């Protein structure tokens, strides 16, 4: 197999020519294939981005563990578990079994929390805990897709109270994320919709039908083999910083493999300030 070809996001295309974006970041993307053009389109289409370790270098949910402890929502032990889990996730990702256990643990942990309080904490600490960990390459690619006329959809297993404000910062058009059941303004400890595995792909197909996307024209980005249904649902799948299993699949299928390393360590606000991303995770 030939060595990966250096590639760069430039003028709404993935190209082998070096360029720095408007913020001055060098955007080096290491690819197996460099033909993933994001040039302009004439029919509705979208680019679907997983969030954790694809757009940001950490777990968006576990990142707030210390803040939830400081504001009295969780115990010190739970906060330490969040930090330990966050480190393990950044180093090695998460398997199917780990994701299932994390779902049950988080659902039980947040039972009784006031939803408005969670939103307040996330908003207050977003610039500190999330913005510095957004990949500069992901930012450039999102801008390129938007410039090409595609909708940008963030698809994440994290809860929508965490994902939606991040999507606003990125200027995304919509969000598909996990939704917890709420009663009288508090979480009940039950999961209403778990945005994971095949459920992500099913919601993408629903959204495509609603908005008139032809999935063959759509792009998908993820780091994890657990998102294989998402990547297989679109015509242009990309593996970003893939785990070992996804890397093997990408090689077998000839999918582009992108390596994101650049941290966005400057203040970030979405391209359309004040305009919220729409929430597409309706109950079934």
C-alpha positions as CSV (number, residue, x, y, z in Angstrom):
1,X,0.0,0.0,0.0
2,X,1.4,3.5,-0.9
3,X,2.2,5.9,1.9
4,X,-0.6,8.4,2.9
5,X,-0.6,11.5,0.8
6,X,-0.4,14.9,2.5
7,X,-3.6,16.8,1.9
8,X,-5.0,20.2,2.8
9,X,-8.5,21.8,3.0
10,X,-8.4,24.7,0.5
11,X,-11.1,26.6,-1.3
12,X,-13.8,24.1,-0.4
13,X,-11.8,21.2,-1.7
14,X,-9.4,18.6,-0.2
15,X,-6.1,19.3,-2.1
16,X,-2.5,18.2,-2.0
17,X,-1.4,21.9,-2.0
18,X,-0.5,23.5,1.3
19,X,-2.5,26.5,2.5
20,X,-3.3,28.3,5.8
21,X,-6.9,29.1,6.7
22,X,-8.2,32.6,7.6
23,X,-7.3,32.1,11.2
24,X,-3.7,31.3,10.4
25,X,-3.7,27.6,11.2
26,X,-1.7,25.1,9.1
27,X,-4.3,22.4,8.3
28,X,-2.4,19.2,7.5
29,X,-4.7,16.3,6.9
30,X,-3.1,12.9,6.2
31,X,-5.2,10.9,3.8
32,X,-5.2,7.6,2.0
33,X,-7.2,9.1,-0.8
34,X,-7.2,12.8,-1.8
35,X,-10.2,12.8,-4.1
36,X,-12.8,13.9,-1.4
37,X,-13.9,17.0,-3.2
38,X,-16.3,19.3,-1.4
39,X,-16.9,21.5,-4.4
40,X,-20.3,23.2,-4.9
41,X,-23.5,21.2,-5.4
42,X,-26.8,21.9,-7.1
43,X,-29.2,19.7,-5.0
44,X,-29.7,19.6,-1.2
45,X,-27.0,17.6,0.6
46,X,-25.3,17.4,4.0
47,X,-22.1,16.6,5.8
48,X,-22.7,14.5,8.9
49,X,-20.0,14.9,11.6
50,X,-19.6,12.7,14.7
51,X,-18.4,15.0,17.6
52,X,-16.1,13.3,20.1
53,X,-12.6,12.6,18.7
54,X,-13.8,13.7,15.3
55,X,-14.6,17.4,15.7
56,X,-13.1,17.7,19.3
57,X,-10.3,15.7,20.8
58,X,-12.2,14.7,24.0
59,X,-15.5,13.3,25.2
60,X,-17.9,16.2,25.3
61,X,-20.0,14.6,28.1
62,X,-17.1,13.5,30.4
63,X,-15.4,16.9,29.9
64,X,-18.0,18.5,32.2
65,X,-17.5,16.1,35.1
66,X,-15.4,18.4,37.3
67,X,-17.9,21.3,36.6
68,X,-20.9,19.2,37.6
69,X,-19.0,18.3,40.8
70,X,-18.2,22.0,41.6
71,X,-21.9,22.9,41.2
72,X,-23.0,20.0,43.5
73,X,-24.6,17.8,40.9
74,X,-22.3,14.8,41.4
75,X,-20.1,13.4,44.1
76,X,-16.3,13.6,44.2
77,X,-16.1,9.9,43.3
78,X,-18.3,10.3,40.3
79,X,-16.2,13.3,39.2
80,X,-13.0,11.2,39.5
81,X,-14.7,8.5,37.4
82,X,-15.5,11.1,34.8
83,X,-11.9,12.2,34.7
84,X,-10.5,8.7,34.5
85,X,-13.0,7.7,31.8
86,X,-12.2,10.9,29.9
87,X,-8.5,10.0,29.9
88,X,-9.1,6.4,28.9
89,X,-11.4,7.6,26.1
90,X,-8.9,10.1,24.7
91,X,-6.2,7.4,24.7
92,X,-8.1,4.5,23.3
93,X,-11.7,5.3,22.4
94,X,-14.6,3.2,23.6
95,X,-15.9,-0.2,22.6
96,X,-19.5,-1.2,22.1
97,X,-19.7,-2.6,25.6
98,X,-18.1,0.5,27.1
99,X,-20.6,2.7,25.3
100,X,-23.6,0.7,26.6
101,X,-22.3,0.8,30.2
102,X,-21.6,4.5,29.9
103,X,-25.2,5.1,28.7
104,X,-26.6,3.3,31.8
105,X,-24.2,5.0,34.2
106,X,-24.9,8.5,32.8
107,X,-28.6,8.0,32.8
108,X,-28.6,7.0,36.4
109,X,-26.2,9.7,37.4
110,X,-28.3,12.5,36.0
111,X,-31.6,11.3,37.5
112,X,-33.2,14.3,39.2
113,X,-30.9,17.0,37.8
114,X,-32.7,20.2,36.7
115,X,-32.3,20.5,33.0
116,X,-31.9,24.3,33.1
117,X,-29.0,23.9,35.6
118,X,-27.2,21.6,33.2
119,X,-27.6,24.0,30.3
120,X,-26.3,26.9,32.5
121,X,-23.2,25.0,33.5
122,X,-22.4,23.9,30.0
123,X,-22.9,27.4,28.6
124,X,-20.7,28.9,31.4
125,X,-17.8,26.5,30.8
126,X,-17.9,25.9,27.1
127,X,-15.1,28.3,26.2
128,X,-12.9,26.7,28.8
129,X,-13.6,23.0,28.4
130,X,-14.6,22.5,24.7
131,X,-13.3,25.4,22.5
132,X,-9.6,24.7,23.0
133,X,-10.1,21.1,21.9
134,X,-11.9,21.6,18.6
135,X,-9.7,20.4,15.8
136,X,-8.6,23.3,13.5
137,X,-8.9,20.9,10.6
138,X,-12.5,20.0,11.5
139,X,-13.3,23.7,11.6
140,X,-11.9,24.3,8.2
141,X,-13.7,21.3,6.8
142,X,-17.0,22.4,8.2
143,X,-16.5,25.8,6.7
144,X,-15.6,24.2,3.4
145,X,-18.8,22.1,3.3
146,X,-20.9,25.2,4.2
147,X,-19.2,27.2,1.5
148,X,-20.1,24.4,-0.9
149,X,-23.8,24.7,0.0
150,X,-24.1,21.6,2.2
151,X,-25.9,21.5,5.5
152,X,-23.6,20.6,8.4
153,X,-25.2,18.1,10.9
154,X,-23.5,17.2,14.2
155,X,-24.4,13.6,15.1
156,X,-23.3,12.6,18.6
157,X,-24.0,10.1,21.4
158,X,-23.7,12.9,23.9
159,X,-26.8,14.6,25.3
160,X,-28.3,17.4,23.2
161,X,-27.9,19.8,26.2
162,X,-24.2,19.5,25.7
163,X,-24.1,19.1,21.9
164,X,-26.4,21.9,20.9
165,X,-24.3,24.8,22.2
166,X,-21.2,23.3,20.6
167,X,-23.1,23.0,17.3
168,X,-24.0,26.7,17.6
169,X,-20.4,27.6,18.0
170,X,-19.5,25.6,14.9
171,X,-22.3,27.1,12.8
172,X,-24.0,23.7,12.3
173,X,-27.4,23.5,10.8
174,X,-28.8,20.7,12.9
175,X,-28.1,18.3,15.7
176,X,-28.8,14.6,16.2
177,X,-28.0,13.7,19.8
178,X,-29.0,11.5,22.7
179,X,-32.2,12.8,24.5
180,X,-32.9,12.0,28.1
181,X,-36.5,11.8,29.3
182,X,-37.6,14.9,31.3
183,X,-40.5,15.4,33.7
184,X,-41.2,18.7,35.5
185,X,-38.0,20.1,34.3
186,X,-35.8,17.3,35.7
187,X,-34.2,14.2,34.2
188,X,-36.0,11.0,35.0
189,X,-33.0,8.7,34.5
190,X,-34.5,7.2,31.4
191,X,-33.1,7.5,27.9
192,X,-35.7,8.6,25.3
193,X,-33.4,8.4,22.3
194,X,-29.9,6.9,22.3
195,X,-27.9,8.3,19.3
196,X,-25.7,5.4,18.9
197,X,-24.8,2.8,16.2
198,X,-27.7,2.0,13.9
199,X,-29.9,4.6,15.6
200,X,-27.7,7.3,14.2
201,X,-28.0,6.0,10.7
202,X,-31.8,5.6,11.0
203,X,-32.1,9.3,12.1
204,X,-29.9,10.4,9.3
205,X,-32.2,8.6,6.8
206,X,-35.2,10.2,8.4
207,X,-33.6,13.6,8.1
208,X,-32.6,13.0,4.5
209,X,-36.2,12.1,3.6
210,X,-37.5,15.3,5.3
211,X,-35.0,17.7,3.7
212,X,-34.6,16.1,0.3
213,X,-31.0,15.0,0.7
214,X,-29.8,12.3,-1.6
215,X,-27.6,10.2,0.7
216,X,-25.3,9.3,-2.2
217,X,-24.3,13.0,-2.3
218,X,-23.8,13.3,1.4
219,X,-20.5,13.1,3.4
220,X,-19.9,11.4,6.7
221,X,-17.0,11.7,9.3
222,X,-16.3,9.6,12.3
223,X,-13.4,8.1,14.4
224,X,-15.1,5.0,15.6
225,X,-16.2,1.6,14.2
226,X,-19.4,2.0,16.2
227,X,-20.4,4.6,13.7
228,X,-20.0,2.2,10.8
229,X,-23.8,2.4,10.1
230,X,-23.5,6.2,9.8
231,X,-20.6,6.0,7.4
232,X,-22.2,3.3,5.3
233,X,-25.4,5.4,5.0
234,X,-23.7,8.1,3.0
235,X,-22.0,8.2,-0.4
236,X,-18.8,9.8,0.8
237,X,-17.6,8.3,4.1
238,X,-14.4,9.4,5.8
239,X,-12.5,7.9,8.8
240,X,-11.1,10.6,11.1
241,X,-8.4,9.6,13.5
242,X,-9.9,6.1,13.3
243,X,-9.7,3.4,15.9
244,X,-8.0,0.2,14.7
245,X,-11.2,-1.6,13.6
246,X,-12.4,1.4,11.6
247,X,-9.0,1.9,10.0
248,X,-9.1,-1.7,8.7
249,X,-12.6,-1.2,7.3
250,X,-11.5,2.1,5.7
251,X,-8.6,0.4,4.0
252,X,-10.7,-2.5,2.7
253,X,-13.4,-0.1,1.4
254,X,-10.9,2.5,0.0
255,X,-12.3,5.3,2.2
256,X,-10.3,8.5,2.9
257,X,-8.5,8.4,6.3
258,X,-8.0,11.9,7.8
259,X,-5.7,12.7,10.6
260,X,-6.7,15.8,12.7
261,X,-4.1,17.1,15.1
262,X,-4.4,20.9,15.3
263,X,-6.1,22.4,18.3
264,X,-8.3,25.5,17.9
265,X,-6.8,27.5,20.8
266,X,-8.4,30.8,19.9
267,X,-11.9,32.0,20.8
268,X,-14.5,30.5,18.5
269,X,-18.0,31.6,17.6
270,X,-20.2,30.2,15.0
271,X,-20.4,31.7,11.5
272,X,-24.0,32.8,12.2
273,X,-23.9,34.3,15.7
274,X,-27.0,34.0,17.7
275,X,-28.6,31.6,15.3
276,X,-29.3,28.3,17.1
277,X,-28.8,24.9,15.5
278,X,-32.1,23.1,15.0
279,X,-32.7,19.9,17.0
280,X,-33.7,16.9,14.9
281,X,-33.9,14.2,17.6
282,X,-37.6,13.9,17.9
283,X,-39.1,11.1,19.8
284,X,-40.1,8.0,17.8
